[in-house]
Amino acid sequence: MSIDPSTSVAPARADRRPAVTVLSGFSPAAVQAAARALLIGADRLLAISHDLTGIRHGIVRRTVRSATALIEQSTVEPVHGCVSCTLRDDVLPTLVRLARTCPDSDLLLVLPPAVEPETVATACARCLVDGAPVTDAVRFDSYVTVVDADRFLGDLASSDDLRDRDLHAADDDHRAVAEVVAHQVEFCDTVILWSRPDTDPVELSRLGTLVHRLAPWAVQVPTGTTHSLDCTGLTALVHGTGRHDPRRPGVLGLALEGRPIAVHAPSPDGVTSIVFESRRPFHPQRWHDALGTLTGDALRGRGQLWIASQPDAVVGFECAGGGVRMDGLGYWLAALPVERWTRTSDDRRLAADLGWDPYYGDRRTVLALIGLRLDAAAITGTLRSCLLTDAELADGMDRWRQLSDPFAGCFPLTGDHAEGN
């Protein structure tokens, strides 16, 4: 049999860029232990870490090490003394520099406790190093979060701010501990469940269920079930997996692209996950008044919604640590001229087209509430009571805009992000 050369396909070129694994977690001891295990398990892996304890005083300490040697230890003075500046001015340039000087080594970027992995991904998308994208030099292979079985639930349920634990990165850093912990798990594609042989199996099972409810898209890798750690086995499950999908949006953008934000399921472990969906908008005052009831017992809430008085705005919703955050995510496509739809992602336009409603367009509420032994029926009933009634719907959008609105002015549709994702 002969082969026509004109129809043959050239083999794909091997990607020779060093692979970067980003390792995060709120327990420094567990993260550092996992980093050491990965270094032992991979011959050509270099770990880069930054000590931010002095960042508010303009000092950052950078360390680069292999399994057997300390390669670099330097003090860096960021121009503005903030996390974003450190990422732009030192972390990303260090990755690029090491990729050039050690092209046969993969890289393990070990994040400090209060740094969220999505911040790294955002910086990579926006920052250039020597005039070129960071991804010209390296490929981000996976985002891994270490969950400490002894601490995770306590941190997720905590009402502390980072400031209460002296972990805030700047004077204006008002993030909650629970918010950071949730974000670290939600953005990752792999979760290392770091436990010890004496960890209660029932508690470990509940932890695995809770992590799955927070990040059903992530692969779980348990450790600590025996008295010795198989570093090679752990590394094989974590390093070089290619699990990171650079197209996957942050958690608040998932529903806009038609992706699931959680699973709707009770659990024999007592972990409850409730997903609520509706085409109807919320009445602004009733939604405002119900927030305390809805979020009081939830460990985590997230999603998108729309409010009748502001029908053009996509509203992102989060709750953690007893606090609630609502941010504008831009316009609904139904509120934009068609020629502006191209400014959004292909996946969002496809999701809108598949679920388009002749009256509401792509407007829809998708919320998830996750916690322990939540009353799903009561929470769903409360959410439904916040929606517009049939009579209120019949009044039409012009009347909706005149409703009493505690959120007036909170979601302005101006600026670079007006089109959303």
Steps between C-alpha positions, in 0.01 A plus 500: 500500500640840403452825693440830325755745652260788442252352749744397770489680833822618661549374855428752773807666641579414859434782745840562652396780734561416868177405676391709798300347785346765726465378860274687741336443838426681823701268728872588458616178664292277273593697186871488579482127579323435170759712315787300654332174403457616141864609479612158627272325252617694192870515411483816288257712699590843642285664767460878510350659810454858621480598866255791521507553877689826447312621193320779685847636575612461140702181543447163328733200533535265207632143524575253223591143593518148368458182701869506596619861483417862574552670166399860574404708801442869433329802648278697263361849555180544295438852380153525655511221759191311383427146382413599142824698467701207640341267247570738214848613603652183647292179501424485128845626392657233725297228328610626159865535608513147642332363188784649297789406729367156601305387192509134604331569835131538576393760753294485819365841600416483873260779594485668843187422707303815416569502125220365283596295193260691276710811568796322339293395200370855455850645522625250239222604264574871533873538564790486258856402587765651271219604269360149456221299668610283790355199321754539221758368749298266725177304493274485804439131544280490810374697798517292816359588843601326821215453748610430857250259656566640847436863406286530191149491646595738780646750252206469262254563785708780655373857519857634523644742250857457382581806711392312814782251432751759378490350151363799309719599205427873525316748718201487266487118491167420666458143379358237732689181583206290380489690172867430425472133601196452275664677205813284528296180472257625236765609250712187515482192281661271761451485878748326727312384811779523756417286801675280757463131584305584818247720315147376564389315181147639536633856518730433205208371296297810588792720403524331161128552445522868600794559267311326219200727560729805485692382193327211320732561204817424702681166537555402865829344609487366860811463713572400859308174504825315578800578722727561200451730201566372150660813352537346155138389497379841618705676234362273227145603599574872522790599275479502120128426488404775254176554692496878481250638248595862429159557344307414817378826656505589866217362711275803447527462124412130486123533471531770234677245282246229573732308732381349830583702810430214744312173536150495650516217751466413868762273649510220756800689645274793586641726226222674309530669162200693367481636147217745431408613148234739379419715201306749711686793654527568870303780660783724626357569845389143571837367383681750724288409801555126453878506467569447869265202519636342183868529583497458877559125502678462165874443492512620140269662249571603141339564166329762290164670523295784364298763682179636353591865563832458310403260219803577283761396758644155570559488876762266644427362847735354761474428871759354736601557860172674580555770237318560172648652185306602191680643198396606154619260229394715206199492270267217416532436128128571466571859609771551235484560126596183315816655354645526853452132578834419336675662798394203713632143486382247242380271779286773652335580168436130436350452848277804451383373163417152630299633795353816346159599633274706270424745784795486741772429243805361682400643837490231766584444865727209592603483865673233708502477880725244669510409867443239768147369547335792320119496475469483123121536495502807724782669306334431166171635635670819619667550163170452317331753727755760385405464134251731332141381523285449191336838561838673533626331185198625311592860586795481258861618513418870503316456830767264636762773468294714738495244783661597830859382461754474787759414232453814291833608353684185614539342155593777255518393138803704401871435450704228332293210636156623395461209255582240764678175410 
